[in-house]
């Protein structure tokens, strides 16, 4: 617990004890975590000395609610060991089952009906619109692998060079290398370097300008389907969100051309970092939607995604390596259709 949390706790405790105040010392003894994924739900024992009776009081801190619990049972080391063993075994079983599911998808014919017209796959001209080099590998790898494996004609439009750190030229070459790993022809990858579309958290992009650039690309390659970020942009990056708004602007002004648009659904932080285990929640969620507005795409080759991201050597630092390993976007994409 940090200092602010401790002060908050003491205030709550003093409300419970009213006129009694904590004067001597506080010792925290961590006993056990009851958690699933990133749900923080911990039990602490506190030993407090009070000025009036110097009594020892046990307090249970559960979901931010403080309760007096004098008779709380202390767990033995054997019980704690067994609890941790059960938790770790359950996580291991989930990971193994998830890996088997991914392996099954890669070895056998996929049952995904995305872009199938009555069971017949029609070759589509698809444009993937991203904000920066490395977005394709970090977030859209399952979608890219599916589209390439099904024989669709995929083009990538990157709206900036990612020059926030002065590495724009390097990152352009890295995108070409990553595209080769993902089996996207280099000539079908376009990187925009516009003075008003520069990488940066505080740099807002003009939606009309984005729509015009995307429109030119769709006309040049007879694009009939666009895939991009949703309005949150996975990470909340303003450039990701602006790309989404630019595509929506295009969809509004070119409604007569009937361009189909799908967006990558952003998920909460607990699912986002649950890794391969999230494939089950994604599959369940998409199957609960019976209107055909959602599609769940499993990554048929996660190793290829990792290799593609490794081509972005200027960005391949330790926390991005962990992100690619534990991010659910490495293993599954949930797409939602954008209505005009």
N, C-alpha and C positions, 0 to 999 in steps of 0.2 A: 504494500500500500504506500502511496506517496504521501507527502506532507499534507496536502489539501484534503485527501481522503481521511487522514487521521484526525484532522481538526473537525471535519464533518461528523465523524464517528463520535468524538468526544462531546460535541454539542448534542447529538441525539441521546447519548448516554446520560448526560446531565439533565435532559428533559425527563428521562425515565426516573432518575433518582431525585429529581427536583432539587432540594436544598443541599444534597450531598455532592461533594466535588471530588475529583480525582487528584490526589496530592503526592502520592509516592512514586509509583512506577508502573509501567505497562510492558508486559512481555508477551510477544506473539509467538505462539507455537503452531506452526503449520501442520495440520493433520492429514487432510486428504482433499483432493479435488473431485467434485462431481461435475463433470463437464462432457458435453458432446460438441465436437468440432470446436468452435471458438466461443461457445456459450460460457461465460465466466460465472461460476456458481460455486463458491468456495466456503469451506467451514474453517473457522479459526477459533482457537481457545485463547482467552485473554485472562490474565491473572492481574487483578486490580486491588490495590490497597486503598481503603476509604478512610477518611479522617475521623468518622464518628465511631465506627466499630471495628475497623481494620479487618473486615471480613473478606473472604475470597469469593468472588462471584464469577460464574461461567456465563459467557455471552455467546449466542449463536448469531453469526452474521450470515444471512441467507438472502441473496438477491437485493442487497442494500437495505433490508429490514432488520432492525435490531430487536431481539427478544431476549428476555431473561430466561435462562434454562439451567437451573442449579443441578438438575439430575441428569445432565447429559453424559452418556456413556463414552468412555475413552476406548478407542480401538486398540487391540493388541497389534504387535508388529506382524504376526502371522495373518491376521485378518486383513491388514492393509496390503500385505504381499499378495494375498489371494485376489483382492479387489483389483489391484493393478494388473495382475495376470489375466483376469477375465477381460478387462478393458483392452489391453494390448492384443489379446488373442482375437477379440471381436474385430478390432481394426485390421489385423492381419488377414482375417477371413474375408472382410469386405474388399481389401486391396487385391487379394488373389482372385476373388470372383469378378472384380472389375477388369482385371487384366485378361482373364479368360473371355470375358465379353468382347473386349477390344480385339483379341486374337481371333475370335470366332467371326467378327465382322470383316477382318482382313482376309481370312481364308475362304469364306463362303460368300455366296451372293447376298448382297445387302437387300433387306426388305424395305428400305427407305423409298418412299414414293415421291420425294421432292423432284419437281420438274418432270414428272411422268404424266403423260396425257393418255389416260385410260390404259395404263400398263405399258405404253410405248414411249420410249425416251426419244424426244426430239432434240436434236443438237441445237443448243441455244448460244447466242452471242452474249456473254456475260461480262459486265464491267464491275470490278471491285474497286470502290472508291475509298481510299485511306488518307490519313493526314500526314503521316511521317514514314520514312523508311524504318522498318522493323515491325510496324503495325500488322503487316500481313503474316508474319511468323508468330508474333506474340498472341494474337487474338483470332485470326481467321484461318489458321492452318487446317482444322478439320473440314471447313467449307471448301478450301482450295483443293485438298486431297480428294474430296468427294467429287467435285466438278471435273477435275482432271481424269479421275478414274472412270467417270461416266462418259468421257469424250466430248465434253462441252468446250467451246472456244472461249477461253478466259483472257480478259485484258485487265491490267492493273493501272489505275490512275492514282498517283501519289501527289497530293496537293502542295507539298513543300519538300525541300531538300533536307530538312531537319538540321538547320544551320544555327541552332541556338547556342552551340558551343564553338562555332567557327569550323565545324567539320562537315559542312554541306557536301563538298566534292567527294570526300571519303565515304560518306553515308550513301551517296548515289551509287557508287561502285559496289558497295555492300548489298544494296537492294538487288542489283543485277545478279550478284553471286547467289543470294538467297533464292531468287526466282528460278535460277537454273537448278538448284537442289529440289525445288518444288515442282519442277518440270513445266514452268511457264516460259514460253519463248521470250528472249530478251527484247525482241522487236515489238512485243505486245505489252511492254512495261513503259509507261510514260511518267516522267517526274517533272512537275511544274516548279519553276523558279521565278515566282512573281514577287516584286517588291512589297506588295500588299498582302502577301500570303507567306509570312515568315514564321518559323517555329517559335513558340513562346507561350508560357502560361498566361501572361497578361496581354497577349496580342489577339484581338478579335478580328475575325475575317468577315469580309463583306459577302453576304449570302447571294446577292445578285451576281457578283463576280464569279463566285463558285458555280452557280447555276449555269452561267454562260460557258465556262470552261468545260463543265461536264457535258453540256449540250453539244459542244463541238466534237467531243470525243465520241458521244453516242452516234452522231450522224456520220462520223468518219468511218466507223466500224460496224454500222447497222446494229447497234446494241438494242436488244429487246428485254434485257433484265439487268437490274442494278442491285448490288449488295453493298451495304455500308453500315456505319455505326447507328445506334439508336440515339434518342435525344439526350441520354446521359453520357454516352460514349465510353462505356465500360469503366474507365478510370476517372471520369469526370473532367478530363482535360478539355479546355475550352475549344481547342482546334478540332478535336473529335466531334464535339457537339455542333460546331459550326458546319462541318462537313455534312452532318445529317440534315441540318436546316437548308444547306445549299441544294441537296438532293430533293428535299420536299419542295423547295421553290421551283426546281425544274419540273417536278411532277405536276405542280399546279399550272405552270404556264404552257406545258406541252401535253395536256390531258388528252388531246385528240390523237396522239401517237401511240397510246396504250403501252407505255413502257412499264413493265412489272418491276416493283421495288420491294426488296426484303431488307430488314435491319437486324443486326446482331443484338440480342436481348442482353441487357446488363443485369447482373445478379448481385445479391447481397454479399458482404465480405465473408461471412461464414461459408457459404457455398463456393465463393470465388477461390478460396484457398483450401478447399477440401480435396483438391486434386482429382484423381481418377474416380474417386468414390461418388462424385457428383453426377456421374453419368446416369445413375439410377433415378435420382430426383429429376433430372432433365427429361429422361424417357417418360417417367410417370406424368410429368407436367404436360408434355406435348401430347400424350395419349388422352389426357383428360379434355383436351381441346378438340372437339369433334367438327369444328367448322372449317378445317383446313387452313387456318391462319397461322399455325405454328408448325415448324419442322425441326426435328432433333437430328443432328448429324454427328455421328461418332467419328473420331479420328482413326482412320485405318492404318496409319503409320506414325505413331508419336515420335519414334526415333528420327524420322525424316524432319519433323517439325523442330526438334532439338538441334539437329544439324543445320537446318536453315537459319535458325536464330543465331547459331554460333558464327555464321558468316558476317554478322554485324559485329565485327571485332571491336569497334570503337565503343559499342554499347554493352559488350559482353562482360559485365562486371559481376561480382559475386551475388548481389541481390537480384539481378535479372536472371542469373542461372537458377536461383532458388524459385523465382517467380515461374519460369517456364516448367520447372519440375513439379511444383505444387499447385499451379493455377489450373482450374477446371477448363479454361479456354484452350489449353493444350490438348485436351482429350475430347471435348464435346462443344459444339455450337448449337444454340437454340436460336432459330431465325423466326422472325414474325413479319408477316406481309404488311406492307404499308398501303393503306387504302387512299385513293385519290381524294 
